[in-house]
Amino acid sequence: MKYLLDRIDEQILAALKLNARASHAELSGQVNLSRNAVRVRIERLEREGFIKGYTIVTGEGGNDSPITTALMFVYRQDRMRGGEVIHALRKIPEVVACDVMTGDFDLLVRVESVEADRIRQIWQQISALPGVRDTLTAFALSSVIRK
């Protein structure tokens, strides 16, 4: 039987989206439940797949260098058997997302680095991968929505 979210579950999820490090005590105050009841709900949300993990979104901290973002459209030689390209992309730390796409191109790869030249190096690395037919790269001018 599929678990259905209630209003309190939705409030907990919304609070965790804003701050995944919020303590059970903080959350309990926001949803008017005991810490133990919040813990039990979070465990159930994890078990049922509503919470699949916790992550860190890095900021610039004391560094004034802005993050450079590039979107790389990757065309593989064989769409159906091009898994080695995806395997290689997983090993590049600056690759923050990779989506398999429909249409003309195969993969949409999001690359982020504090150094624009590092993006060029990654582009060369990806272009040289066996199984990559072609690439198209676009740099983001600014990021207006980031979740």
C-alpha positions in Angstrom: 0.0 0.0 0.0 1.4 3.4 -1.0 1.9 5.8 1.9 0.1 9.2 1.4 1.6 12.4 2.7 -0.4 14.4 5.2 -0.1 18.1 5.9 2.6 17.6 8.6 4.7 15.3 6.4 4.6 18.1 3.7 5.6 20.7 6.3 8.6 18.5 7.4 9.7 18.0 3.8 9.4 21.7 3.0 11.5 22.5 6.1 14.1 19.9 5.2 14.3 21.3 1.6 15.2 24.7 3.1 17.7 23.2 5.6 18.5 19.5 5.4 20.5 19.8 8.6 17.5 21.0 10.7 17.4 19.0 14.0 14.4 17.0 15.1 14.0 19.6 17.9 13.8 22.4 15.4 11.4 20.5 13.2 9.2 19.5 16.1 8.7 23.2 17.0 7.7 24.0 13.4 5.1 21.3 13.1 4.0 21.1 16.7 5.0 17.4 17.3 7.4 15.8 19.7 11.0 15.2 18.6 10.3 11.5 18.7 7.2 11.8 16.5 9.2 13.9 14.0 12.0 11.3 14.0 9.5 8.5 13.3 8.0 10.4 10.5 11.3 11.2 8.9 12.3 7.6 9.1 9.1 6.6 7.4 9.5 9.3 4.7 13.0 7.9 4.0 11.8 4.3 4.0 8.9 5.2 1.6 11.2 7.0 -0.8 10.0 10.6 -0.2 13.4 11.4 1.1 16.1 9.8 -1.0 19.1 11.5 0.4 20.6 14.6 1.9 23.0 16.7 0.0 25.3 19.7 0.3 25.0 22.7 -2.0 28.3 24.5 -1.8 28.5 28.2 -1.7 31.3 30.6 -2.5 32.2 31.1 1.2 35.0 33.6 1.5 35.9 33.0 -2.1 34.9 35.9 -4.4 35.3 33.7 -7.5 31.9 33.0 -9.0 31.0 29.5 -10.1 31.1 29.1 -13.9 28.4 26.8 -15.3 28.4 25.2 -18.7 25.8 23.0 -20.3 27.3 20.4 -22.6 25.1 18.7 -25.1 26.8 15.4 -25.9 26.1 13.3 -29.0 27.1 9.7 -28.7 28.0 7.4 -31.6 25.6 4.7 -30.3 22.7 5.9 -28.1 21.7 2.5 -27.0 25.2 1.2 -26.0 26.9 4.4 -24.9 27.1 3.5 -21.2 30.9 3.9 -21.1 30.4 7.7 -21.8 28.1 8.0 -18.7 30.5 5.9 -16.7 33.4 8.3 -17.5 31.3 11.4 -16.8 30.6 10.0 -13.3 34.3 10.2 -12.5 34.6 14.0 -13.3 33.9 15.9 -10.0 32.8 19.0 -11.8 30.0 17.2 -13.6 27.1 18.0 -11.3 24.3 16.5 -13.4 23.8 14.4 -16.5 20.4 13.7 -18.1 19.7 11.3 -21.0 17.6 13.2 -23.4 15.2 12.6 -26.3 15.6 14.4 -29.6 18.7 15.3 -31.5 21.3 15.1 -28.7 21.8 12.3 -26.2 23.1 13.7 -23.0 22.8 17.1 -21.3 25.7 17.5 -18.9 25.9 20.3 -16.4 29.5 21.3 -15.4 30.4 23.7 -12.6 33.8 25.1 -11.8 35.4 28.2 -10.2 37.8 28.2 -13.1 36.5 28.8 -16.7 39.7 27.1 -18.0 38.8 24.0 -16.1 35.5 23.8 -18.1 37.6 24.0 -21.3 39.7 21.1 -20.0 36.6 19.0 -19.2 35.1 19.8 -22.6 38.3 18.5 -24.2 38.2 15.4 -22.0 34.6 14.7 -22.9 35.1 15.3 -26.6 37.9 12.8 -26.6 36.0 10.0 -24.9 35.5 6.9 -27.0 31.8 6.9 -28.0 31.4 10.7 -28.2 30.6 11.8 -31.7 30.2 15.5 -31.0 29.5 18.1 -28.3 27.9 21.6 -28.1 28.7 23.8 -25.1 26.8 26.8 -23.8 28.0 28.9 -20.8 25.3 30.1 -18.4 25.3 33.9 -18.1 23.6 33.9 -14.7 21.6 31.6 -12.5 18.2 33.1 -11.5 16.6 30.0 -9.9 18.6 27.5 -7.9 17.0 24.8 -5.7 
